[in-house]
Amino acid sequence: SHLGKDERKEEQGVPQILGVLGHTRIPIRLPVGRPDSESEAPVKKKTKKEDHPDFWLNLELVCSRGGQFLHWRISKGSDLDRGRTLGDRLKQHPELIPSDSCLVARPGYPLTEQILTPYRRSCGPKEDLFNRTLEEHCQILDRAVASLKARFKRLTYLDIGNYERARAVVLTACVLHNVFVNLGQVLEEESEKENAVVEEEDGEEDDEGVRRRDTVAGLLLKGCDFLSAGRTEPE
């Protein structure tokens, strides 16, 4: 991981967002000799081979607001970790993220004190505002991934049947992406919602994460109400 401190300062008690946690999939060639080869696979698998988890790599990322990748984790498609390993590591090593900072992620990721996720059941203006704010930040990751895949078009399909070799290619692309971003060479590409493949089940939630999310959501709404009142005051 390359998690570091963001340049933004804490404002009105709302934590600064250090980065956006998310993932994308990198299609790869199924290794030769898999038991569900064309000769043995059921018909439905032959016509929809992408359903097999080993047909892609999971690329978990944390993206800064400037588009750099602060953290990456590459795993097989059958790995359904969805940020749990990173969340556990941040709990064990809180010094990796300043206490006035946090990561944000879309649904399906764990809600912790260090990783804030949206409300799945919006009940009012506080929850709606919080969710909209998080989604705006999550789009930063979408644009960064779109730029990565546009620059390294090989990532649209890795014709490699060896997991370690495919992993090395993806790792190299992430490192070079940061080099180009640091040089100011950012590709503006149309982005798609990268976390659309996250399962609909709720991510794990711990008590500290629930409390911090509620606190932050309240501060956001309070700030919004303050600005609205200022605009409506008579001259």
PyRosetta script that sets phi, psi and omega in degrees:
from pyrosetta import init, pose_from_sequence

init()
pose = pose_from_sequence("SHLGKDERKEEQGVPQILGVLGHTRIPIRLPVGRPDSESEAPVKKKTKKEDHPDFWLNLELVCSRGGQFLHWRISKGSDLDRGRTLGDRLKQHPELIPSDSCLVARPGYPLTEQILTPYRRSCGPKEDLFNRTLEEHCQILDRAVASLKARFKRLTYLDIGNYERARAVVLTACVLHNVFVNLGQVLEEESEKENAVVEEEDGEEDDEGVRRRDTVAGLLLKGCDFLSAGRTEPE")
pose.set_psi(1, 151.8)
pose.set_omega(1, 177.9)
pose.set_phi(2, -125.6)
pose.set_psi(2, 39.1)
pose.set_omega(2, -177.1)
pose.set_phi(3, -69.3)
pose.set_psi(3, 130.8)
pose.set_omega(3, 179.6)
pose.set_phi(4, -142.8)
pose.set_psi(4, 179.3)
pose.set_omega(4, -174.3)
pose.set_phi(5, -83.9)
pose.set_psi(5, 134.6)
pose.set_omega(5, 177.6)
pose.set_phi(6, -77.4)
pose.set_psi(6, 157.8)
pose.set_omega(6, -176.4)
pose.set_phi(7, -79.6)
pose.set_psi(7, -19.4)
pose.set_omega(7, -177.0)
pose.set_phi(8, -67.4)
pose.set_psi(8, 146.6)
pose.set_omega(8, 178.0)
pose.set_phi(9, -96.4)
pose.set_psi(9, 152.6)
pose.set_omega(9, 178.7)
pose.set_phi(10, -67.2)
pose.set_psi(10, 135.2)
pose.set_omega(10, -178.0)
pose.set_phi(11, -123.4)
pose.set_psi(11, 122.8)
pose.set_omega(11, 172.8)
pose.set_phi(12, 55.0)
pose.set_psi(12, 33.3)
pose.set_omega(12, 176.8)
pose.set_phi(13, 83.0)
pose.set_psi(13, -9.0)
pose.set_omega(13, 177.8)
pose.set_phi(14, -79.1)
pose.set_psi(14, 127.2)
pose.set_omega(14, -177.8)
pose.set_phi(15, -65.1)
pose.set_psi(15, 146.6)
pose.set_omega(15, 174.5)
pose.set_phi(16, -74.6)
pose.set_psi(16, 144.1)
pose.set_omega(16, -178.9)
pose.set_phi(17, -89.6)
pose.set_psi(17, 109.8)
pose.set_omega(17, -177.8)
pose.set_phi(18, -71.5)
pose.set_psi(18, -36.4)
pose.set_omega(18, -178.6)
pose.set_phi(19, -173.5)
pose.set_psi(19, 171.2)
pose.set_omega(19, -179.8)
pose.set_phi(20, -110.9)
pose.set_psi(20, 125.2)
pose.set_omega(20, 178.5)
pose.set_phi(21, -94.2)
pose.set_psi(21, 132.3)
pose.set_omega(21, 177.9)
pose.set_phi(22, -168.3)
pose.set_psi(22, -167.2)
pose.set_omega(22, -179.4)
pose.set_phi(23, -155.7)
pose.set_psi(23, 165.9)
pose.set_omega(23, 172.1)
pose.set_phi(24, -142.8)
pose.set_psi(24, 168.9)
pose.set_omega(24, 178.8)
pose.set_phi(25, -111.4)
pose.set_psi(25, 140.0)
pose.set_omega(25, 176.1)
pose.set_phi(26, -115.0)
pose.set_psi(26, 109.4)
pose.set_omega(26, 179.8)
pose.set_phi(27, -64.7)
pose.set_psi(27, 138.6)
pose.set_omega(27, 176.7)
pose.set_phi(28, -134.8)
pose.set_psi(28, 167.0)
pose.set_omega(28, 177.7)
pose.set_phi(29, -78.4)
pose.set_psi(29, 135.4)
pose.set_omega(29, 178.9)
pose.set_phi(30, -65.3)
pose.set_psi(30, 130.9)
pose.set_omega(30, 179.8)
pose.set_phi(31, -55.5)
pose.set_psi(31, 143.4)
pose.set_omega(31, 178.9)
pose.set_phi(32, -64.4)
pose.set_psi(32, 139.0)
pose.set_omega(32, 176.8)
pose.set_phi(33, 94.3)
pose.set_psi(33, 6.5)
pose.set_omega(33, 175.7)
pose.set_phi(34, -64.1)
pose.set_psi(34, 146.7)
pose.set_omega(34, -177.3)
pose.set_phi(35, -63.6)
pose.set_psi(35, -23.8)
pose.set_omega(35, -179.8)
pose.set_phi(36, -103.2)
pose.set_psi(36, 53.9)
pose.set_omega(36, 175.1)
pose.set_phi(37, -72.5)
pose.set_psi(37, 176.4)
pose.set_omega(37, -176.0)
pose.set_phi(38, -57.1)
pose.set_psi(38, -33.0)
pose.set_omega(38, -176.0)
pose.set_phi(39, -76.5)
pose.set_psi(39, -23.1)
pose.set_omega(39, -174.6)
pose.set_phi(40, -111.8)
pose.set_psi(40, -16.7)
pose.set_omega(40, -173.5)
pose.set_phi(41, -74.1)
pose.set_psi(41, 144.8)
pose.set_omega(41, 173.0)
pose.set_phi(42, -61.1)
pose.set_psi(42, 160.0)
pose.set_omega(42, -176.9)
pose.set_phi(43, -57.8)
pose.set_psi(43, -42.6)
pose.set_omega(43, -176.7)
pose.set_phi(44, -63.7)
pose.set_psi(44, -28.8)
pose.set_omega(44, 177.4)
pose.set_phi(45, -77.3)
pose.set_psi(45, -30.5)
pose.set_omega(45, 177.8)
pose.set_phi(46, -65.7)
pose.set_psi(46, -34.9)
pose.set_omega(46, -176.2)
pose.set_phi(47, -89.0)
pose.set_psi(47, -11.0)
pose.set_omega(47, 179.3)
pose.set_phi(48, -141.7)
pose.set_psi(48, 63.5)
pose.set_omega(48, -173.3)
pose.set_phi(49, -65.6)
pose.set_psi(49, -23.3)
pose.set_omega(49, -178.1)
pose.set_phi(50, -65.4)
pose.set_psi(50, -11.8)
pose.set_omega(50, 177.4)
pose.set_phi(51, -68.3)
pose.set_psi(51, -22.2)
pose.set_omega(51, 179.6)
pose.set_phi(52, -73.0)
pose.set_psi(52, 125.3)
pose.set_omega(52, -174.2)
pose.set_phi(53, -61.5)
pose.set_psi(53, -26.5)
pose.set_omega(53, -178.9)
pose.set_phi(54, -79.9)
pose.set_psi(54, 7.8)
pose.set_omega(54, 174.9)
pose.set_phi(55, -86.8)
pose.set_psi(55, 4.5)
pose.set_omega(55, 177.0)
pose.set_phi(56, -153.5)
pose.set_psi(56, 164.6)
pose.set_omega(56, 170.6)
pose.set_phi(57, -106.7)
pose.set_psi(57, 144.1)
pose.set_omega(57, 170.0)
pose.set_phi(58, -89.6)
pose.set_psi(58, 128.7)
pose.set_omega(58, 175.6)
pose.set_phi(59, -115.8)
pose.set_psi(59, 102.5)
pose.set_omega(59, 177.4)
pose.set_phi(60, -87.7)
pose.set_psi(60, 134.6)
pose.set_omega(60, -174.6)
pose.set_phi(61, -134.9)
pose.set_psi(61, 151.2)
pose.set_omega(61, 161.6)
pose.set_phi(62, -119.7)
pose.set_psi(62, 122.8)
pose.set_omega(62, -174.4)
pose.set_phi(63, -113.0)
pose.set_psi(63, 133.3)
pose.set_omega(63, 176.2)
pose.set_phi(64, -77.4)
pose.set_psi(64, 168.5)
pose.set_omega(64, 179.8)
pose.set_phi(65, -67.6)
pose.set_psi(65, -16.2)
pose.set_omega(65, 176.9)
pose.set_phi(66, -89.1)
pose.set_psi(66, -2.3)
pose.set_omega(66, 177.4)
pose.set_phi(67, 97.6)
pose.set_psi(67, -1.9)
pose.set_omega(67, 177.9)
pose.set_phi(68, -80.4)
pose.set_psi(68, 149.1)
pose.set_omega(68, 174.9)
pose.set_phi(69, -88.8)
pose.set_psi(69, 117.1)
pose.set_omega(69, -179.2)
pose.set_phi(70, -89.2)
pose.set_psi(70, -19.6)
pose.set_omega(70, -177.4)
pose.set_phi(71, -156.4)
pose.set_psi(71, 143.2)
pose.set_omega(71, 171.5)
pose.set_phi(72, -145.4)
pose.set_psi(72, 149.2)
pose.set_omega(72, 177.5)
pose.set_phi(73, -142.1)
pose.set_psi(73, 122.1)
pose.set_omega(73, -176.9)
pose.set_phi(74, -108.8)
pose.set_psi(74, 128.8)
pose.set_omega(74, -177.8)
pose.set_phi(75, -144.6)
pose.set_psi(75, 168.5)
pose.set_omega(75, 177.8)
pose.set_phi(76, -69.6)
pose.set_psi(76, 157.0)
pose.set_omega(76, -177.8)
pose.set_phi(77, -60.8)
pose.set_psi(77, -24.7)
pose.set_omega(77, 179.8)
pose.set_phi(78, -77.6)
pose.set_psi(78, -8.6)
pose.set_omega(78, 178.7)
pose.set_phi(79, -80.2)
pose.set_psi(79, 115.3)
pose.set_omega(79, -178.2)
pose.set_phi(80, -107.9)
pose.set_psi(80, 38.4)
pose.set_omega(80, -176.0)
pose.set_phi(81, -60.5)
pose.set_psi(81, -44.9)
pose.set_omega(81, 178.4)
pose.set_phi(82, 48.3)
pose.set_psi(82, 52.8)
pose.set_omega(82, 171.9)
pose.set_phi(83, 84.5)
pose.set_psi(83, -2.9)
pose.set_omega(83, -177.5)
pose.set_phi(84, -65.4)
pose.set_psi(84, -41.3)
pose.set_omega(84, 179.6)
pose.set_phi(85, -62.6)
pose.set_psi(85, -44.8)
pose.set_omega(85, 178.2)
pose.set_phi(86, -63.7)
pose.set_psi(86, -43.5)
pose.set_omega(86, 179.5)
pose.set_phi(87, -60.2)
pose.set_psi(87, -42.8)
pose.set_omega(87, 178.4)
pose.set_phi(88, -64.6)
pose.set_psi(88, -39.0)
pose.set_omega(88, -179.6)
pose.set_phi(89, -65.4)
pose.set_psi(89, -39.7)
pose.set_omega(89, 179.8)
pose.set_phi(90, -67.9)
pose.set_psi(90, -32.2)
pose.set_omega(90, 175.8)
pose.set_phi(91, -68.0)
pose.set_psi(91, -39.6)
pose.set_omega(91, -178.1)
pose.set_phi(92, -76.1)
pose.set_psi(92, -26.2)
pose.set_omega(92, -178.7)
pose.set_phi(93, -130.1)
pose.set_psi(93, 71.0)
pose.set_omega(93, -176.1)
pose.set_phi(94, -62.2)
pose.set_psi(94, -16.5)
pose.set_omega(94, 179.6)
pose.set_phi(95, -68.1)
pose.set_psi(95, -13.4)
pose.set_omega(95, 179.1)
pose.set_phi(96, -69.0)
pose.set_psi(96, -25.9)
pose.set_omega(96, 178.4)
pose.set_phi(97, -128.7)
pose.set_psi(97, 124.1)
pose.set_omega(97, 177.6)
pose.set_phi(98, -56.2)
pose.set_psi(98, 150.4)
pose.set_omega(98, -175.9)
pose.set_phi(99, -64.0)
pose.set_psi(99, -21.4)
pose.set_omega(99, 179.6)
pose.set_phi(100, -95.3)
pose.set_psi(100, 18.0)
pose.set_omega(100, -177.8)
pose.set_phi(101, -129.2)
pose.set_psi(101, 169.4)
pose.set_omega(101, 176.9)
pose.set_phi(102, -160.8)
pose.set_psi(102, 168.1)
pose.set_omega(102, 168.4)
pose.set_phi(103, -103.4)
pose.set_psi(103, 157.6)
pose.set_omega(103, 173.9)
pose.set_phi(104, -125.9)
pose.set_psi(104, 154.5)
pose.set_omega(104, -178.8)
pose.set_phi(105, -153.4)
pose.set_psi(105, 163.1)
pose.set_omega(105, 177.2)
pose.set_phi(106, -82.4)
pose.set_psi(106, 175.7)
pose.set_omega(106, 179.7)
pose.set_phi(107, -56.3)
pose.set_psi(107, 151.1)
pose.set_omega(107, 179.8)
pose.set_phi(108, 102.5)
pose.set_psi(108, -12.6)
pose.set_omega(108, 177.8)
pose.set_phi(109, -101.0)
pose.set_psi(109, 158.2)
pose.set_omega(109, -178.2)
pose.set_phi(110, -69.5)
pose.set_psi(110, 138.8)
pose.set_omega(110, 173.7)
pose.set_phi(111, -92.6)
pose.set_psi(111, 114.1)
pose.set_omega(111, 179.4)
pose.set_phi(112, -133.1)
pose.set_psi(112, 179.9)
pose.set_omega(112, 177.4)
pose.set_phi(113, -64.6)
pose.set_psi(113, -28.5)
pose.set_omega(113, -178.8)
pose.set_phi(114, -94.5)
pose.set_psi(114, -20.7)
pose.set_omega(114, -177.5)
pose.set_phi(115, -124.5)
pose.set_psi(115, 114.2)
pose.set_omega(115, -179.8)
pose.set_phi(116, -101.3)
pose.set_psi(116, 133.6)
pose.set_omega(116, -179.9)
pose.set_phi(117, -122.3)
pose.set_psi(117, 164.2)
pose.set_omega(117, -177.0)
pose.set_phi(118, -69.1)
pose.set_psi(118, 161.1)
pose.set_omega(118, 168.3)
pose.set_phi(119, -71.2)
pose.set_psi(119, 130.8)
pose.set_omega(119, 178.7)
pose.set_phi(120, -83.2)
pose.set_psi(120, -24.1)
pose.set_omega(120, -179.7)
pose.set_phi(121, -125.0)
pose.set_psi(121, 86.4)
pose.set_omega(121, -176.7)
pose.set_phi(122, -66.3)
pose.set_psi(122, 130.9)
pose.set_omega(122, -175.4)
pose.set_phi(123, -115.4)
pose.set_psi(123, -13.9)
pose.set_omega(123, -175.8)
pose.set_phi(124, -173.7)
pose.set_psi(124, -172.2)
pose.set_omega(124, -175.8)
pose.set_phi(125, -62.5)
pose.set_psi(125, -33.0)
pose.set_omega(125, 179.6)
pose.set_phi(126, -62.8)
pose.set_psi(126, -48.6)
pose.set_omega(126, -179.3)
pose.set_phi(127, -67.8)
pose.set_psi(127, -39.9)
pose.set_omega(127, 179.8)
pose.set_phi(128, -62.6)
pose.set_psi(128, -44.5)
pose.set_omega(128, -180.0)
pose.set_phi(129, -64.3)
pose.set_psi(129, -42.1)
pose.set_omega(129, 178.8)
pose.set_phi(130, -60.9)
pose.set_psi(130, -46.5)
pose.set_omega(130, -179.0)
pose.set_phi(131, -63.3)
pose.set_psi(131, -41.3)
pose.set_omega(131, 179.3)
pose.set_phi(132, -64.8)
pose.set_psi(132, -39.6)
pose.set_omega(132, 179.5)
pose.set_phi(133, -64.1)
pose.set_psi(133, -44.0)
pose.set_omega(133, 178.5)
pose.set_phi(134, -63.6)
pose.set_psi(134, -41.1)
pose.set_omega(134, -178.2)
pose.set_phi(135, -63.7)
pose.set_psi(135, -37.1)
pose.set_omega(135, 177.2)
pose.set_phi(136, -60.1)
pose.set_psi(136, -40.6)
pose.set_omega(136, 178.8)
pose.set_phi(137, -71.5)
pose.set_psi(137, -37.8)
pose.set_omega(137, -179.1)
pose.set_phi(138, -63.1)
pose.set_psi(138, -26.3)
pose.set_omega(138, 178.2)
pose.set_phi(139, -67.3)
pose.set_psi(139, -19.7)
pose.set_omega(139, 174.5)
pose.set_phi(140, -62.5)
pose.set_psi(140, -42.9)
pose.set_omega(140, 178.2)
pose.set_phi(141, -64.8)
pose.set_psi(141, -41.9)
pose.set_omega(141, 178.8)
pose.set_phi(142, -55.7)
pose.set_psi(142, -45.5)
pose.set_omega(142, -178.6)
pose.set_phi(143, -67.3)
pose.set_psi(143, -37.9)
pose.set_omega(143, 179.8)
pose.set_phi(144, -66.0)
pose.set_psi(144, -41.7)
pose.set_omega(144, 178.7)
pose.set_phi(145, -66.9)
pose.set_psi(145, -39.3)
pose.set_omega(145, 177.1)
pose.set_phi(146, -61.6)
pose.set_psi(146, -39.5)
pose.set_omega(146, 177.8)
pose.set_phi(147, -66.2)
pose.set_psi(147, -41.8)
pose.set_omega(147, 178.4)
pose.set_phi(148, -58.8)
pose.set_psi(148, -47.9)
pose.set_omega(148, -176.7)
pose.set_phi(149, -73.2)
pose.set_psi(149, -28.1)
pose.set_omega(149, 177.3)
pose.set_phi(150, -72.2)
pose.set_psi(150, -37.7)
pose.set_omega(150, -179.4)
pose.set_phi(151, -74.6)
pose.set_psi(151, -40.2)
pose.set_omega(151, -179.0)
pose.set_phi(152, -113.8)
pose.set_psi(152, 80.7)
pose.set_omega(152, -173.1)
pose.set_phi(153, -64.6)
pose.set_psi(153, -16.7)
pose.set_omega(153, 177.1)
pose.set_phi(154, -62.2)
pose.set_psi(154, -23.5)
pose.set_omega(154, -178.6)
pose.set_phi(155, -71.4)
pose.set_psi(155, -10.8)
pose.set_omega(155, 176.0)
pose.set_phi(156, -68.9)
pose.set_psi(156, -25.5)
pose.set_omega(156, 172.5)
pose.set_phi(157, -165.6)
pose.set_psi(157, 112.9)
pose.set_omega(157, 178.7)
pose.set_phi(158, -88.8)
pose.set_psi(158, 110.1)
pose.set_omega(158, 179.8)
pose.set_phi(159, -81.9)
pose.set_psi(159, 61.3)
pose.set_omega(159, -177.9)
pose.set_phi(160, -132.7)
pose.set_psi(160, 127.0)
pose.set_omega(160, -178.8)
pose.set_phi(161, -95.6)
pose.set_psi(161, 3.9)
pose.set_omega(161, -179.0)
pose.set_phi(162, -110.1)
pose.set_psi(162, 123.7)
pose.set_omega(162, -174.4)
pose.set_phi(163, -61.0)
pose.set_psi(163, -46.7)
pose.set_omega(163, -176.2)
pose.set_phi(164, -64.9)
pose.set_psi(164, -38.3)
pose.set_omega(164, 178.4)
pose.set_phi(165, -67.9)
pose.set_psi(165, -42.0)
pose.set_omega(165, 178.2)
pose.set_phi(166, -63.3)
pose.set_psi(166, -40.9)
pose.set_omega(166, 178.9)
pose.set_phi(167, -61.3)
pose.set_psi(167, -40.6)
pose.set_omega(167, -179.9)
pose.set_phi(168, -64.2)
pose.set_psi(168, -37.8)
pose.set_omega(168, 178.4)
pose.set_phi(169, -64.1)
pose.set_psi(169, -45.0)
pose.set_omega(169, -179.6)
pose.set_phi(170, -65.6)
pose.set_psi(170, -42.1)
pose.set_omega(170, 178.5)
pose.set_phi(171, -59.6)
pose.set_psi(171, -45.3)
pose.set_omega(171, 179.3)
pose.set_phi(172, -61.8)
pose.set_psi(172, -41.0)
pose.set_omega(172, 179.1)
pose.set_phi(173, -61.7)
pose.set_psi(173, -40.2)
pose.set_omega(173, 179.6)
pose.set_phi(174, -65.0)
pose.set_psi(174, -42.3)
pose.set_omega(174, 178.9)
pose.set_phi(175, -63.2)
pose.set_psi(175, -46.1)
pose.set_omega(175, -179.7)
pose.set_phi(176, -66.8)
pose.set_psi(176, -34.3)
pose.set_omega(176, 176.1)
pose.set_phi(177, -56.0)
pose.set_psi(177, -45.9)
pose.set_omega(177, 179.7)
pose.set_phi(178, -64.0)
pose.set_psi(178, -37.5)
pose.set_omega(178, 177.7)
pose.set_phi(179, -60.2)
pose.set_psi(179, -47.8)
pose.set_omega(179, -179.2)
pose.set_phi(180, -64.6)
pose.set_psi(180, -41.1)
pose.set_omega(180, 179.4)
pose.set_phi(181, -63.4)
pose.set_psi(181, -42.1)
pose.set_omega(181, 179.1)
pose.set_phi(182, -65.1)
pose.set_psi(182, -25.4)
pose.set_omega(182, 176.4)
pose.set_phi(183, -85.1)
pose.set_psi(183, -2.0)
pose.set_omega(183, 179.9)
pose.set_phi(184, 84.6)
pose.set_psi(184, 10.3)
pose.set_omega(184, -178.4)
pose.set_phi(185, -96.0)
pose.set_psi(185, 83.5)
pose.set_omega(185, -178.6)
pose.set_phi(186, -106.0)
pose.set_psi(186, 129.9)
pose.set_omega(186, 177.7)
pose.set_phi(187, -89.9)
pose.set_psi(187, 127.3)
pose.set_omega(187, 176.7)
pose.set_phi(188, -92.3)
pose.set_psi(188, 102.9)
pose.set_omega(188, -178.0)
pose.set_phi(189, -119.9)
pose.set_psi(189, 151.4)
pose.set_omega(189, 175.7)
pose.set_phi(190, -64.6)
pose.set_psi(190, 129.1)
pose.set_omega(190, -174.8)
pose.set_phi(191, -107.3)
pose.set_psi(191, 156.1)
pose.set_omega(191, 174.3)
pose.set_phi(192, -119.3)
pose.set_psi(192, 161.9)
pose.set_omega(192, -179.3)
pose.set_phi(193, -70.0)
pose.set_psi(193, 107.9)
pose.set_omega(193, -171.1)
pose.set_phi(194, -71.6)
pose.set_psi(194, -23.6)
pose.set_omega(194, -177.0)
pose.set_phi(195, -94.5)
pose.set_psi(195, 17.2)
pose.set_omega(195, -178.5)
pose.set_phi(196, -62.7)
pose.set_psi(196, -20.0)
pose.set_omega(196, -178.1)
pose.set_phi(197, -87.8)
pose.set_psi(197, -1.5)
pose.set_omega(197, 178.1)
pose.set_phi(198, -66.3)
pose.set_psi(198, 137.7)
pose.set_omega(198, 179.4)
pose.set_phi(199, -61.2)
pose.set_psi(199, 154.5)
pose.set_omega(199, -177.0)
pose.set_phi(200, -75.0)
pose.set_psi(200, -14.3)
pose.set_omega(200, -179.6)
pose.set_phi(201, -62.4)
pose.set_psi(201, 148.0)
pose.set_omega(201, 176.9)
pose.set_phi(202, -66.4)
pose.set_psi(202, 145.2)
pose.set_omega(202, 173.1)
pose.set_phi(203, -75.1)
pose.set_psi(203, 166.1)
pose.set_omega(203, 178.4)
pose.set_phi(204, -65.3)
pose.set_psi(204, 147.4)
pose.set_omega(204, 179.0)
pose.set_phi(205, -130.5)
pose.set_psi(205, 130.6)
pose.set_omega(205, 172.7)
pose.set_phi(206, -107.5)
pose.set_psi(206, 164.5)
pose.set_omega(206, -172.8)
pose.set_phi(207, -62.4)
pose.set_psi(207, -39.8)
pose.set_omega(207, -179.6)
pose.set_phi(208, -63.9)
pose.set_psi(208, -38.8)
pose.set_omega(208, 179.0)
pose.set_phi(209, -66.7)
pose.set_psi(209, -41.5)
pose.set_omega(209, 178.8)
pose.set_phi(210, -62.0)
pose.set_psi(210, -44.0)
pose.set_omega(210, -179.1)
pose.set_phi(211, -65.5)
pose.set_psi(211, -42.8)
pose.set_omega(211, -178.1)
pose.set_phi(212, -68.0)
pose.set_psi(212, -40.1)
pose.set_omega(212, 178.2)
pose.set_phi(213, -60.8)
pose.set_psi(213, -44.7)
pose.set_omega(213, 179.0)
pose.set_phi(214, -62.2)
pose.set_psi(214, -39.7)
pose.set_omega(214, 178.9)
pose.set_phi(215, -64.2)
pose.set_psi(215, -47.2)
pose.set_omega(215, -179.3)
pose.set_phi(216, -64.1)
pose.set_psi(216, -42.7)
pose.set_omega(216, 179.5)
pose.set_phi(217, -60.7)
pose.set_psi(217, -39.7)
pose.set_omega(217, 178.0)
pose.set_phi(218, -65.4)
pose.set_psi(218, -40.1)
pose.set_omega(218, 178.5)
pose.set_phi(219, -65.8)
pose.set_psi(219, -39.6)
pose.set_omega(219, 178.1)
pose.set_phi(220, -62.8)
pose.set_psi(220, -44.7)
pose.set_omega(220, -179.7)
pose.set_phi(221, -66.2)
pose.set_psi(221, -39.2)
pose.set_omega(221, 178.4)
pose.set_phi(222, -62.2)
pose.set_psi(222, -42.5)
pose.set_omega(222, 177.8)
pose.set_phi(223, -64.8)
pose.set_psi(223, -38.7)
pose.set_omega(223, 179.1)
pose.set_phi(224, -66.0)
pose.set_psi(224, -43.2)
pose.set_omega(224, 178.6)
pose.set_phi(225, -63.2)
pose.set_psi(225, -37.7)
pose.set_omega(225, 179.8)
pose.set_phi(226, -64.4)
pose.set_psi(226, -43.9)
pose.set_omega(226, 179.2)
pose.set_phi(227, -65.5)
pose.set_psi(227, -40.4)
pose.set_omega(227, -179.8)
pose.set_phi(228, -64.2)
pose.set_psi(228, -40.6)
pose.set_omega(228, 179.5)
pose.set_phi(229, -65.1)
pose.set_psi(229, -37.4)
pose.set_omega(229, 179.3)
pose.set_phi(230, -65.0)
pose.set_psi(230, -35.1)
pose.set_omega(230, -179.2)
pose.set_phi(231, -74.0)
pose.set_psi(231, -24.2)
pose.set_omega(231, -175.5)
pose.set_phi(232, -97.4)
pose.set_psi(232, -3.2)
pose.set_omega(232, 179.4)
pose.set_phi(233, -67.0)
pose.set_psi(233, 138.3)
pose.set_omega(233, 177.8)
pose.set_phi(234, -69.2)
pose.set_psi(234, 149.6)
pose.set_omega(234, -179.9)
pose.set_phi(235, -74.1)
pose.dump_pdb("model.pdb")
